[in-house]
């Protein structure tokens, strides 16, 4: 009688099981998200108060006779400074929330002590990270919708452009924004406490990408650096789509680099994850915190 | 039978307790030096978009619209003063509540509470180190931001510091009340985040409150911080003030006494309630 020495797993991985694992993570994240009702407050308060700081400063810079506003219009070509600022600050908030939510997804599992046991299941491990993005994209869509609604009602901000083009820009930005989140999540598992890195990345977006001003106003070296950040193209394209009625052809100079950066960051994110996964198994760091 | 206690509280023991609390916080702070770096650069990062935005509103480097509200086109010095004062306001206003929350999470709050030291003194002690570190990081921040954006105070720094003192002491009252609320609710983050944004917004840390929509101005005028920020800027930058500076100083001094008394009362009432409920050690 022969005895097989090859260890056999009860798990039978396949495309179907990977999809099932992905959907299970999505469902878990959605359940957690809806269990804490404080997100409703955050959903209505944050879209309003964060841009407000910049909007009120811009209002002060305009002056009582709006003489400053005339200079702003001449510099930026934008007649609606509130809408101009909202687009920039919303993109910043989107990247910021993704860094905290997706970027810390695996770290939170590590802190809860569930990462190791999840890692042992015969599933596609990237689905743990990918599954986080589903509910995150839904909540961000709600966030952006609430932003548009609140500023439309309270400040009379009106979109002059085609909403489909705005949607197209946002869709094109998803790979870049979430790819960066994936790469970040993998690094966080290795370096553990990474708040400072979040501050660094979101700070770069805040300084270089023109969230409240046109990039053309920056010194030349800062403009060169800004070209390497996908959020620069997203903010520029979103403003053009929302307020200048830009079509696909006008948006192409923003769409092409945005999608290229998206492809780059998705690949970097995926391979960083694979590298981290191998490294963590070798060093046994997956369960440490 | 008379109850006797082994502790013999005196002014000296109280001061020693303050020193010990401050020394402990000092050690903890410098164990994470990246926090100090972050404290210096975070405010600079937040005001950089304002600097470039201001350029988009300026002609030949002069923000004339801004000058029409404040009497000074130097909007960056205006904002930098607001940023430095905000650092201190945050330290006093929220620092005590945060410190209690940290003690709750680390499980040391109950044992600290058993020490024969006044509870308000424990709260004040938790702000001493943070006041010192805030002073250090704010000076470094001001030097760096001054080099990057320009900082040109034209008035009396000494008078401005003297004016800021009653405002900060009065804020201790707010801090006591907030610490009491943290004891009761055991959650601080949302309150701090939303509260600080609103307080900063309405008191005019980044802009003159005159530029607010008219329906928001009454809220702003009800906050004593508005007068503190206004008076300090008036003294340092010679900007137009809402009221004559001596009147604003009187308001700040009155605010200091009233808030200290109200804040201490609120804290003691809530603290008594929490001890009655037995929830002091929960988090």
Interface residues (C-beta under 8 A of the other chain):
Chain A: X38 X41 X42 X45 X49 X50 X52 X53 X54 X56 X57 X58 X59 X60 X61 X62 X63 X64 X65 X66 X67 X68 X69 X71 X72 X75 X76 X195 X196 X199 X203 X206 X207 X210 X211 X212 X213 X214 X217 X218
Chain B: X34 X37 X38 X41 X42 X45 X46 X48 X49 X50 X52 X53 X54 X55 X56 X57 X58 X59 X63 X64 X65 X66 X67 X68 X69 X75 X79 X190 X194 X197 X198 X200 X201 X206 X207 X208 X210 X211 X212
